[in-house]
Amino acid sequence: MNSSGSLEFKGVTLDIEFEATEYVPAKMYEDNGDPGSPEEGGDFTIETVLVEGVNIIELLSEDTILDIARQYQEENDLFGVEFDDDDDDDFDRDDY
C-alpha cells in the first residue's frame, strides 16, 4: 500500500510518502490441523521526507529516518510493524 501522511518531528512538520504492508502473524497450525504459515508483511518503507515540499531524505541519518518511521507508526498504529535496530550494519534506506 503506497500512502502518505504528516507528523510533527522535533518541532518540524514532515510530510512523508511510504509503502507499507499489513502484518499477518505466523500460524503454527491451521484450524483443520494442517501445517500453518509463516508471518508475512509488516514492512514500512519511507520513500520521501518533505519539508515545505522539499525532499530531505538524503540529508537525514539512518537513525533519524528510523526515528521518523517509529514515531509515525506509533502515532498511526500501522499494522503492528516492528523495527529492528539491533544491527545498524544492516541498514538499508529502503527498509525504513
Protein Blocks (a to p, Z undefined) as FASTA:
>chain_A
ZZdddddeehiacdddddddddddddfbafkopacdddeehiacdfbdceehiafklmpc
fklmmmmmmmmmmmnopghiacdfkbmmlgcfklZZ
